[in-house]
Every structure is written in C-alpha cells, then in structure tokens.
Amino acid sequence: MIFTETELAGAYIIDVDRMADERGFFARSWCEDEFAAHGILMPPLQANVSSNPRRGTLRGMHFQLPPHEETKLVRCTRGAIYDVIVDLREESPTYGQWLGVELTADSFRMLFVPGRFAHGFLTLQDNTDVCYQVSAKYAPGHERGLRWNDPTIGIQWPIVPTLISDKDQHHPDFYLNVPVEVGG
Ligand SMILES: Cc1cn([C@H]2C[C@H](O)[C@@H](COP(=O)(O)OP(=O)(O)O[C@H]3O[C@@H](C)C(=O)[C@@H](O)[C@H]3O)O2)c(=O)[nH]c1=O
C-alpha cells in the first residue's frame, strides 16, 4: 500500500500497490504490519457498508467520544464520494480544520481516518456504495455529530447536498459540541 500523510497529521490517503497481470491486478487493502509501520495500531473490529441510491446524499459528520473513538478506513466500492474529515483533537495544531478527498470505485483509493476526527461523505453519483472498517464497536450513547454546514468549520462541498437525515441536519454548533468530553 502507498501511504500519503495529509496535512492533518495521522490521516492518510492510501493507494493500493497493484500487482498486475493479464487477469487484472492483486493488491492488499489492509495489512496489520503496514499500518503498524505508520504507527496505526488499532485493528478493525467492525466493517460497514453504506448504499446510497441518490447523488447528493450526505452522511455525517460523525464521531464517537472516548473511550469509544474510532479509526476508519474508508473506500468507495461503487460510484464516487467526496469524503471529509475534521480534526477534533484539541491539542492538535490543525484542530477544527477539515480535509476532503474524492474516493471513487475506479481509483481504489482509501482514506484512513484517525480517532477523534469527525467523518462524513457526500455521494457524487447515483448508486454509490461505501465500505469502511472501524476500530471500535458501535456505542450509540457515545455518538456525536458535527453539522455538515457548520460555519465555524466551513467545509466546501463540491455539489449541493440534497438528501440528509433529520439527525444530521440538527447537530449542534461546533462551539457547543466540543471540547470533546471523556465518556465512560
Ligand atoms: C453506525 C451504526 C448505525 N447503526 C444503526 C443506527 C440506525 O438505526 C441506522 C442508521 O444509522 P446512521 O443514521 O447513524 O447511519 P450513517 O449516517 O450511515 O452513519 C455512519 O456515517 C458515516 C459517515 C460514518 O462515519 C459512520 O461511522 C457512521 O456514523 O443504523 C448500527 O446499528 N450500527 C452502527 O455501527
């Protein structure tokens, strides 16, 4: 795998290293040792699939409070998304900053999301599927959200979102949401 660290430290764009032949190619999409070599030690505990019939569907921005914070390894397996993360680590020099990456099924590109980041995506095509593995169990009482259009964060979405859950429309303002408390 080819790891490219982003301007948000600990978040990586990961491309597969293709071993091609007449059949196509083989590549690893996750490897404990390669991730450990980049200081990523949290193994996946859950894998999720998200199917989105409509272009313009936005899911996010989600995170779980410590000690249930999750790392995520995100790939688009059909269609295309604009995948976005926000650094919620108060001690980080990039606290409150966001990053967006286009992930498409054709590119096989992935985004690694560290713990204590909010994550969300916007579908750029109809019939878009997203698969992601997660390092912590779903902990509903520790779920929190950051509003997709929070003016303090100022995420620039490439197209206008047209389908968002009621929950995701009503996340509190960033300054009310953080600092991230430590949950039990
Ligand atoms: C995330 C999750 C949801 N659910 C349930 C709760 C609810 O009934 C239904 C749909 O949940 P949501 O509306 O939260 O689904 P969704 O908006 O797709 O949530 C996901 O969004 C992306 C951006 C992420 O990063 C994920 O971690 C996750 O938060 O599925 C589980 O049972 N297990 C899970 O792990």
The ligand as an SDF file (V2000), in Angstrom:
LIG
                    3D

 35 37  0  0  0  0  0  0  0  0999 V2000
  -23.1550    3.4310   12.6320 C   0  0  0  0  0  0  0  0  0  0  0  0
  -24.1610    2.3370   13.0400 C   0  0  0  0  0  0  0  0  0  0  0  0
  -25.5310    2.5510   12.9050 C   0  0  0  0  0  0  0  0  0  0  0  0
  -26.4060    1.6000   13.2820 N   0  0  0  0  0  0  0  0  0  0  0  0
  -27.8470    1.8410   13.0860 C   0  0  0  0  0  0  0  0  0  0  0  0
  -28.4280    3.0660   13.7650 C   0  0  0  0  0  0  0  0  0  0  0  0
  -29.5580    3.4760   12.8370 C   0  0  0  0  0  0  0  0  0  0  0  0
  -30.7230    2.7350   13.1340 O   0  0  0  0  0  0  0  0  0  0  0  0
  -29.0620    3.0370   11.4550 C   0  0  0  0  0  0  0  0  0  0  0  0
  -28.5020    4.1790   10.6290 C   0  0  0  0  0  0  0  0  0  0  0  0
  -27.5280    4.8550   11.4240 O   0  0  0  0  0  0  0  0  0  0  0  0
  -26.9260    6.2480   10.9690 P   0  0  0  0  0  0  0  0  0  0  0  0
  -28.0120    7.1400   10.5010 O   0  0  0  0  0  0  0  0  0  0  0  0
  -26.0650    6.7650   12.0810 O   0  0  0  0  0  0  0  0  0  0  0  0
  -26.0410    5.7900    9.7320 O   0  0  0  0  0  0  0  0  0  0  0  0
  -24.9270    6.6320    8.9420 P   0  0  0  0  0  0  0  0  0  0  0  0
  -25.3800    8.0530    8.8680 O   0  0  0  0  0  0  0  0  0  0  0  0
  -24.6100    5.9480    7.7060 O   0  0  0  0  0  0  0  0  0  0  0  0
  -23.7180    6.5620    9.9960 O   0  0  0  0  0  0  0  0  0  0  0  0
  -22.4000    6.3980    9.5350 C   0  0  0  0  0  0  0  0  0  0  0  0
  -21.9930    7.5940    8.8870 O   0  0  0  0  0  0  0  0  0  0  0  0
  -20.6470    7.5980    8.4240 C   0  0  0  0  0  0  0  0  0  0  0  0
  -20.3610    8.9470    7.8140 C   0  0  0  0  0  0  0  0  0  0  0  0
  -19.6660    7.1750    9.4420 C   0  0  0  0  0  0  0  0  0  0  0  0
  -18.5480    7.6610    9.5390 O   0  0  0  0  0  0  0  0  0  0  0  0
  -20.0620    6.0210   10.2870 C   0  0  0  0  0  0  0  0  0  0  0  0
  -19.2000    5.8490   11.3840 O   0  0  0  0  0  0  0  0  0  0  0  0
  -21.4920    6.0850   10.7340 C   0  0  0  0  0  0  0  0  0  0  0  0
  -21.6080    7.1000   11.7170 O   0  0  0  0  0  0  0  0  0  0  0  0
  -28.0760    2.0400   11.6950 O   0  0  0  0  0  0  0  0  0  0  0  0
  -25.9790    0.3920   13.7830 C   0  0  0  0  0  0  0  0  0  0  0  0
  -26.8070   -0.4850   14.1520 O   0  0  0  0  0  0  0  0  0  0  0  0
  -24.6390    0.1500   13.9210 N   0  0  0  0  0  0  0  0  0  0  0  0
  -23.7170    1.0800   13.5580 C   0  0  0  0  0  0  0  0  0  0  0  0
  -22.4770    0.8300   13.6820 O   0  0  0  0  0  0  0  0  0  0  0  0
  1  2  1  0
  2  3  2  0
  2 34  1  0
  3  4  1  0
  4  5  1  0
  4 31  1  0
  5  6  1  0
  5 30  1  0
  6  7  1  0
  7  8  1  0
  7  9  1  0
  9 10  1  0
  9 30  1  0
 10 11  1  0
 11 12  1  0
 12 13  2  0
 12 14  1  0
 12 15  1  0
 15 16  1  0
 16 17  2  0
 16 18  1  0
 16 19  1  0
 19 20  1  0
 20 21  1  0
 20 28  1  0
 21 22  1  0
 22 23  1  0
 22 24  1  0
 24 25  2  0
 24 26  1  0
 26 27  1  0
 26 28  1  0
 28 29  1  0
 31 32  2  0
 31 33  1  0
 33 34  1  0
 34 35  2  0
M  END
$$$$
